[in-house]
Amino acid sequence: MRLTLITLLAATVLAPPASAATVGEAVKADMPQLMTLYRDLHANPELSMQEVRSPAKLAAELKNLGFGVTEKVGKTGVVAVMKNGAGPTLMIRADMDGLPVVEQTGLPFASKVRATARSGVETGVMHACGHDTHMTAFVGTARRLVAMKDQWTGTLVMILQPGEETGEGAKAMLDDGLYTRFPKPNAVIAFHDAAALPAGQIGITPGYALANVDSVDISVKGVGGHGAYPQTTKDPIVLASRIVTTLQTLVSRENDPAQPAVVTVGSFQAGAKHNIISDEAKLQLTVRSYTPEVRKLLLDGIRRIARGEAIAAGMPEDRMPVVTVREEMYTPATFNTEKLSARTLALFQQHFGAERAIKTPAVMGGEDFSRFWLADKNVESLIFWVGGTPVDKWKAAGGDQQKLPSLHSPYWAPDAEAVISTATEAMTVAALDVLKKS
């Protein structure tokens, strides 16, 4: 009988370090302290690239554990290194930033933090994407791996990354010498809490797991005037509306249906008064894809459609729409390397059971974790999901995600204990496998 790839890979991990079976009990014993840390991090979120309190607090923890710690890498990032003999180098990453969201969870430790974004706007701040669970499990994993140093060999590099929500933190750390000033990893692993899975379930997506994310601005020029005399104007609202409508054909009529793509107009701003035709309308788009080819098709198509509709509306050459792709905000698609994905899925299924560790489909969200693999494609890379939706709420909704709060929602309140304990155990087991002694 021919064995499947997963079965073959599982056979190579049937004998993890004997003490790995005790990880769950050790994590359970550490949970009261970890939950205290979690509540503190949740109540004190910080905006992207403004992380000061969180990295300082966690850097102190890593120093106490015996790591060599370097702070302010990529502005506010932290790199902690522990060498434990000869062997591979594993990098474990957690992101730190919160979101400009006013929390409405009703939790007793809900964030009341307000901060000024770089736009100059004052806003509430919340860990609406669960990065507080990421940081807490990061600490839990560091504690387990230090306690189990006799079970692994090699170099452990643990990083706290700023600015994931703005897509700039990973690049900032790489530009600041992450792969040159510090040991370069053979493998890099992270996790993300998930609203699309019940609490405690683990999901792994081999290959493309998250999308390219492009932000596009379109300035639609017009000729303003009195609303009573439209014949004397070139109405930018009508033209922008045509552009919005035609953009929908990029996905429905130009892209291969087998290749995922999204073009969403998230903002349409124009005019200031009922009876005035303005001279400009502004559109803001989010554009999602996986492959470079589809990304190019969408971005080229947006430019062509904006210009084509302006020509059809009779706009002169000097009043053509201006399309700006915000390259500084671009997040590349995240790719989970096949070997590490398959091996880790088999490992998790062995450790947690097949029902708790499953293969999941790719999503159109974005993650700048992608840059650690793109910086050197010889590096094995994996980001996996840990379900966060409380099981009772998941069952009551019948698993219908439209009935449940999503990530980035002001109501997102994951079952933090299940996320943190599962992620800590999973990350520890995965690290022991990568760094296992011969």
Buried (B, 14 or more C-beta within 10 A) or exposed (E): EEEEEBEEBBEEBEEBBEEBEEBBEBBEEBBEEBBEBBBBBBBBBBBBBBBEBBBEBBBEBBEEBEBEBBBBBBBBBBBBBBBBEEBBBBBBBBBBBBBBBBBBBEEEEBBEBEBEEEEEEEBBBBBBBBBBBBBBBBBBBBBBBBBBEEBBBBBBBBBBBBBBBBBBBBBBBBEBEBBEEBBBBBBBBBBBBBBBBBBBBBBBBBEBBBBBBBBBBBBBBBBBBEBEEEEEBBBBBBBBBBBBEBBEEBBEEBBEEEEBBBBBBEEBEBBEEEEEBBBBBBBBBBBBBBBEEBBEBBBEBBBBBBBBBBEEBEBEEEBBBBBEBEEEBBBBBBBBBEEBBBBBBBBBBBBBEEEBBBEBEBBBBBBBBBBBBBBBEEBBBBBBBBBBBBBEBBEEEEEEEEEBBBBBBBEBBBBBBBBBBBBBBBBBBBBBBBBBEE
